[in-house]
Amino acid sequence: MIEAFEKQTVRKAEAKVVAEHPQGSLMKKAAGEVSDTTVEFLLARGAKVAETRILGLVGGGDNGGDCLYALSYLAKLGYPCLALLLSDKPHKKALAAAEKAEVTIERVDLASSARQIARLASRRARAAGVWIDGLVGTGVNGKLREPLAQVVTELNRLYESRNLKVLRVAIDIPSGIFSDDGRLPGPFLGADVTVTMGGRKSSSLLPPAAYQFGQVRLVDLGLQMKEERLARLQAADVGALWPVPGAEDHKYTRGVVQVVAGSAAFPLTGVMCVEGAGRAGVGMVRYVGPEDAAFAILSRFPEAVSGAGKHQCLLVGPGIDPKDNSRMREAVNQSVQAASSGIPLVLDAGAIDLYPQIISQIPGGTLSHRAVLTPHAGEAARLLSTLGAGGGRGGVTRAEVEASPAAWGQYLADKTGATVLLKGAVTLIASPEETMLSQAGAPFWTGTAGSGDVLAGITAAVLAQHQARAEQSGYQLSTSQMSAAVASAAWVHAMAARKASGLPLASSAPESVSNLGAPVVATDIARQVPGAIAYALQQA
Ligand SMILES: NC(=O)C1=CN([C@@H]2O[C@H](COP(=O)(O)OP(=O)(O)OC[C@H]3O[C@@H](n4cnc5c(N)ncnc54)[C@H](O)[C@@H]3O)[C@@H](O)[C@H]2O)[C@@H](O)CC1
């Protein structure tokens, strides 16, 4: 499991360890890892040592010190290195080490305008094959001030307009990312790889900031940190969690999913829900819907059983025709029944809009953590607005959710009492009083019609299997069991999409996102679900 921490938590733990070590030794270790990572990435790109100019962007704190030491190591390896000092107080010892290693040092005239400084930085950056960002690390205090704000804006412009092949290495945290909740309110410098010190920073797991870190390399400084509030499951975690049938299990003891989804107008959604659930290890999938939809669905997935019956998880919502009043009533009634009886309930797509009707009929008027809401940003914005979030501004927009999904996801969980799976290239799982989980790794191709329905099916399937065990052993699924199970479904979905896209699986989840691989359709993803589960089980 990857754990992530707020900057202040890491700084506190770091200060303790720094005090116990010889002065400068941790900084040199950190810089060594920056240097090694840079070389590794350059070798992978086939870059030649003498021809690869390295530019270090050096700020006035220890982050800049890391950068100067890293440049000194790289210079000793033969790389032509330039340190651009963007502070009049660079780390003294690190600067001396860089000078000794014959790093070219350029002191920026800080009396000139931010624009001139940014232009100078841009000229130096254009001539370099690597940018090492040591402007600001965890000591950042609010939005980047000038001239750094204009420097990073200019470098981003250069990077985007020239489609440069430059390698961008960030030290600890990409400069300009200052909030812990994944928001990006000011200018920042994106990275291809971030070498992070002592502990993952929470913004590296939370979108949209997470997309700016590139790959993340963690330098172990032996820090002791307990209070993590954010984590990401990896293959071994999912494998350890995924329910596996025993010798005496049969289709009823393994868990049954009941699906209320799809319609004659949208048969694909029903098929994808049923197929996602059916391929994720559940004992049986029941389909409840109009005859023509049932016919379409069963002809694609004949293993499903038509008609309602006992089940351990109810999945409601995708592809229900909102004009079909009796079907909408059925969706509400079934949801109310499931929520009242305490079995897991997955409310997806159209069912999310039915939230007010559903809770108005539930004793206590609130969902429990055993109900799962699975909105994308647009659906989340609608539900948040219904719940009165956004105050007098007339609700919450999709763009606002996308700018701050962690905060809004948590708000939804706290307000509804449910476990919330907020979908995106990084999917967040929030629940009341639990560690937030952030799952990633699916290729960008994954956002395709029916893909979310497959995820809803997998989610319902894993919950039905856990619920079946809980019923047999006489316990109730806890908040943490629910959020871990939902996160494991998100992992399986992402990895099935990777397999469908022709991308390799890795025991440690690939960082955030990738736009490589081949296009996929939802059916391809559903077909790869068993392989993704098998992979997780092998890693456990
Ligand atoms: N102390 C140590 O031995 C270690 C420190 N480490 C490094 O030290 C970093 C933390 O160092 P510091 O505490 O010196 O802080 P930073 O180097 O992150 O930042 C401090 C500098 O940034 C400037 N600054 C802060 N907010 C700004 C803003 N909004 N706009 C523009 N400039 C701003 C400050 O004026 C100061 O010059 C970590 O991120 C990590 O890279 C690591 O090397 C691990 C070991």
The ligand as a Gaussian input file, in Angstrom:
#p B3LYP/6-31G(d) Opt

LIG

0 1
 N       16.690000      19.409000       5.955000
 C       17.197000      18.340000       5.323000
 O       18.258000      17.796000       5.627000
 C       16.464000      17.783000       4.210000
 C       15.706000      18.645000       3.440000
 N       15.126000      18.204000       2.316000
 C       14.679000      19.183000       1.328000
 O       14.345000      20.385000       1.953000
 C       13.126000      20.882000       1.474000
 C       12.548000      21.779000       2.486000
 O       13.482000      22.816000       2.629000
 P       13.147000      24.224000       3.259000
 O       12.434000      24.052000       4.536000
 O       14.404000      24.998000       3.281000
 O       12.112000      24.851000       2.269000
 P       12.075000      24.949000       0.683000
 O       13.410000      24.822000       0.083000
 O       11.020000      24.060000       0.220000
 O       11.509000      26.411000       0.515000
 C       12.080000      27.504000       1.150000
 C       12.437000      28.554000       0.128000
 O       11.340000      28.827000      -0.697000
 C       10.952000      30.181000      -0.592000
 N        9.497000      30.237000      -0.677000
 C        8.595000      29.726000       0.195000
 N        7.345000      29.932000      -0.250000
 C        7.464000      30.582000      -1.427000
 C        6.523000      31.075000      -2.365000
 N        5.219000      30.935000      -2.178000
 N        6.973000      31.707000      -3.472000
 C        8.289000      31.838000      -3.684000
 N        9.237000      31.393000      -2.824000
 C        8.831000      30.771000      -1.704000
 C       11.533000      30.646000       0.723000
 O       11.757000      32.036000       0.691000
 C       12.830000      29.850000       0.775000
 O       13.810000      30.437000      -0.036000
 C       12.352000      19.658000       1.145000
 O       11.336000      19.897000       0.219000
 C       13.435000      18.764000       0.586000
 O       13.635000      19.016000      -0.783000
 C       15.522000      16.891000       1.844000
 O       16.729000      17.047000       1.244000
 C       15.652000      15.911000       2.956000
 C       16.628000      16.351000       3.940000

